Amino acid sequence: MKHSLTALLILSCSFLLHAQEIKYEGFGSLTGIVYSQDESPFWIHSNQRGRIDETSNISAFLSGKATYQFSQNAKLEVGVGGLFHDGYTEKLQLDESYIMLENKWLKAYAGRKQKELLYDGLSASNQNILWSLNARPLPGISLSLVNPVRISKKLGLSIDATLEEFITDDERYVENTRIHHKSFHVIFDKLNNFEIKAGLQHFVQWGGTSPDFGELPSSFGDYVDVFTGKEGEDTVGGQEANALGNHLGSYEVYLTTSVNDYKVEILYNHLFEDGSGRILRNTPDGRYGVFIESPDSDNFINSVMYEFYYTRDQSDNDITSDGYDNYFNNNLYRSGWTYENRILGVPFITLDDDRFRINNNKIIVHHIGLSGVLGDLPYKLLTSYRKNYGGKNGGSKVISNILSTYLDLKVWQDSFDVNLQVGADLNSIAAPNFGAGVQISKKFF
């Protein structure tokens, strides 16, 4: 009995010791929204991580994570979060649910994990024109380098890479569609105060169960073909394709420097969906931008971003047997580049009234984002002016001109935060749409 009590005491002390090494964090938010038309203004529901849809009036989520530090360079993190919003989808969902291991050079997670917010939330597409914050995160596995790996100090060269595999669990035309993603970049930083990062992002929709053709190719050999983007004469139900699956990609270039201690980044994303795009025959389609960030955090303007999006070319001078490009759409994977009826890429490309097929992917957009402090109130301001030209086989005539604005102002900071949000859409073919929201949030430590 004495030995048992001693052992129990030792185990209890060990547990308490390790528990003290675990760091806990939590975050909760409740948002209420009203608007003047059937759907809320564009920036009130776009790029909201899938937590608000076009007809939501209420959104609430609560998430938490626990981090155990094995050593100075290794840690284990577990996160889980619940989400509810009304609108088109009224059910309790997982906002996040993941387990992640990270050491000095590699980060690996399994589950559903929200992506990092970039550019102070000012970008219309965050990471890439194909990979925004417009939808809830997909479940899957991810491997990425924590920091670029130096391959030549003398030449100033490093490499960065990511490999991810996801599966769709939503209601879509091809059920259980798999999504393969990888990225590879080379970084040159030999010159003082200058860095250039260039590479590509590659996505593939593949596998799944089609209502027309049944189980689609999903063997390991098929995965190898998906990974390499192998050209061939793959057929599904008699339909010939240049490569297995629906391939999307983007070439990227990022130039970073500083001017008077202000960080300046110039970026370019070229998107492609077939061979003509890969050899740049759809130029000038893509994303062009500049981001400027102050070294201080209490200025009237702390950061500013300008982006220009152009997708009107779509290889129209290089007609294929199926016509020119049709961004984010696909004949086999008819739900397109979406998840839960939300665009996965830049949200200016939009769905039809049934929220099923992309019906507007020819756009010209000027987008500006500002963040700073107004008095002592932090704010974020987004303004976008876009011309919509419709979809495939559409003419050159502008269908609509839309000016969308959004202001998020933190009006209270204490034991909890209160943000006031207002947005508006001014549309050349529809009545003005105005909206407002209040968000109450709290961090837990």
Protein Blocks (a to p, Z undefined) as FASTA:
>chain_A
ZZmmmmmmmmmmmmmmmmmmpccdddddddddddfblbdcfklmgonlopacfkbcbdcd
ddddddddfblmbccdddddddddehjbgcdddfbdcdddddfkbccdedjdddddehhl
pafnlmamklcckbccddddddddfbacdfbfknopacdddddddddfbdcfbghiacdd
dddddddfkbghiacdddddddddeehjdfklopadfbfklmmmmmnopacjddeehiac
fbecjddddddddddddeehiacddddddddfbfklmnopmccgdcdddddddfbfkbfb
lbdcdddddfklnopllccfkopadehiafklmnopaeehiafbdfkbccdfkomaccbf
cdcdddddddddehjaccdddddddddebjehiafbdfbdcddddddddfbdcfbccddd
ddddddfkbccddddddddddddZZ
